[in-house]
Amino acid sequence: MRADQVIIAPIVSEKSTIARESDCKKYTFVVNPQANKFEIMAAVKEAFGVDCTACNVMNYKGKPKFSRGKGGYIKGSTASWKKAIVTLVKGQTIDAIEGV
């Protein structure tokens, strides 16, 4: 897979911003569910030009959702997704996410 197929989007939340601003730089991404840790680290290196030391991966299952429509209740669910937390080498940052 190419780097743009592996990394879908960065996650920008309060918790991920605190991890990003700490002394060990940790960046959080939504990634392709078929990608493994090694493919994710290679994609980050190719896309942003930084070296990774570690990668933690979590799979999230979609949650059930219900809504009321004209014909009654409609049952559905949110999409399942995969999250990766990538730790960079000390002293390196990703400028595209930092906003510099």
Secondary structure as a PSIPRED ss2 file (coil, helix, strand):
# PSIPRED VFORMAT (PSIPRED V4.0)

   1 M C   1.000  0.000  0.000
   2 R C   1.000  0.000  0.000
   3 A H   0.000  1.000  0.000
   4 D H   0.000  1.000  0.000
   5 Q H   0.000  1.000  0.000
   6 V H   0.000  1.000  0.000
   7 I E   0.000  0.000  1.000
   8 I E   0.000  0.000  1.000
   9 A E   0.000  0.000  1.000
  10 P E   0.000  0.000  1.000
  11 I C   1.000  0.000  0.000
  12 V C   1.000  0.000  0.000
  13 S C   1.000  0.000  0.000
  14 E H   0.000  1.000  0.000
  15 K H   0.000  1.000  0.000
  16 S H   0.000  1.000  0.000
  17 T H   0.000  1.000  0.000
  18 I H   0.000  1.000  0.000
  19 A H   0.000  1.000  0.000
  20 R H   0.000  1.000  0.000
  21 E H   0.000  1.000  0.000
  22 S C   1.000  0.000  0.000
  23 D C   1.000  0.000  0.000
  24 C C   1.000  0.000  0.000
  25 K C   1.000  0.000  0.000
  26 K E   0.000  0.000  1.000
  27 Y E   0.000  0.000  1.000
  28 T E   0.000  0.000  1.000
  29 F E   0.000  0.000  1.000
  30 V E   0.000  0.000  1.000
  31 V E   0.000  0.000  1.000
  32 N C   1.000  0.000  0.000
  33 P C   1.000  0.000  0.000
  34 Q C   1.000  0.000  0.000
  35 A C   1.000  0.000  0.000
  36 N C   1.000  0.000  0.000
  37 K H   0.000  1.000  0.000
  38 F H   0.000  1.000  0.000
  39 E H   0.000  1.000  0.000
  40 I H   0.000  1.000  0.000
  41 M H   0.000  1.000  0.000
  42 A H   0.000  1.000  0.000
  43 A H   0.000  1.000  0.000
  44 V H   0.000  1.000  0.000
  45 K H   0.000  1.000  0.000
  46 E H   0.000  1.000  0.000
  47 A H   0.000  1.000  0.000
  48 F H   0.000  1.000  0.000
  49 G C   1.000  0.000  0.000
  50 V C   1.000  0.000  0.000
  51 D C   1.000  0.000  0.000
  52 C E   0.000  0.000  1.000
  53 T E   0.000  0.000  1.000
  54 A E   0.000  0.000  1.000
  55 C E   0.000  0.000  1.000
  56 N E   0.000  0.000  1.000
  57 V E   0.000  0.000  1.000
  58 M E   0.000  0.000  1.000
  59 N E   0.000  0.000  1.000
  60 Y E   0.000  0.000  1.000
  61 K C   1.000  0.000  0.000
  62 G C   1.000  0.000  0.000
  63 K C   1.000  0.000  0.000
  64 P E   0.000  0.000  1.000
  65 K E   0.000  0.000  1.000
  66 F E   0.000  0.000  1.000
  67 S E   0.000  0.000  1.000
  68 R E   0.000  0.000  1.000
  69 G E   0.000  0.000  1.000
  70 K C   1.000  0.000  0.000
  71 G C   1.000  0.000  0.000
  72 G E   0.000  0.000  1.000
  73 Y E   0.000  0.000  1.000
  74 I E   0.000  0.000  1.000
  75 K E   0.000  0.000  1.000
  76 G E   0.000  0.000  1.000
  77 S E   0.000  0.000  1.000
  78 T C   1.000  0.000  0.000
  79 A C   1.000  0.000  0.000
  80 S C   1.000  0.000  0.000
  81 W E   0.000  0.000  1.000
  82 K E   0.000  0.000  1.000
  83 K E   0.000  0.000  1.000
  84 A E   0.000  0.000  1.000
  85 I E   0.000  0.000  1.000
  86 V E   0.000  0.000  1.000
  87 T E   0.000  0.000  1.000
  88 L E   0.000  0.000  1.000
  89 V C   1.000  0.000  0.000
  90 K C   1.000  0.000  0.000
  91 G C   1.000  0.000  0.000
  92 Q C   1.000  0.000  0.000
  93 T C   1.000  0.000  0.000
  94 I C   1.000  0.000  0.000
  95 D H   0.000  1.000  0.000
  96 A H   0.000  1.000  0.000
  97 I H   0.000  1.000  0.000
  98 E H   0.000  1.000  0.000
  99 G C   1.000  0.000  0.000
 100 V C   1.000  0.000  0.000
